[in-house]
Amino acid sequence: MKILFLAVIIAFWLPGASQAANAIPEKPEPSLRDQIRAARAKEDIAEKEASAKRPWDRNANGQRPWELNEHPK
């Protein structure tokens, strides 16, 4: 009887122990600073994509009027 009781306890305990060991920890929410950096990076990417879509605002060298000190890419 004791052996049967021990077998039942082990049968119910092992699946629960394996699930607890494989639990994936939750990813912490990014800090406010990281959120701001991500938002700025998205804006930079959007500006670069919009820039490529507007070729008419460039001069013959491929520069914009306000980018006179920079070299064309």
Buried (B, 14 or more C-beta within 10 A) or exposed (E): EEEEEEEEEEEEEEEEEEEEEEEEEEEEEEEEEEEEEEEEEEEEEEEEEEEEEEEEEBEEEEBEEEEEEEEEE
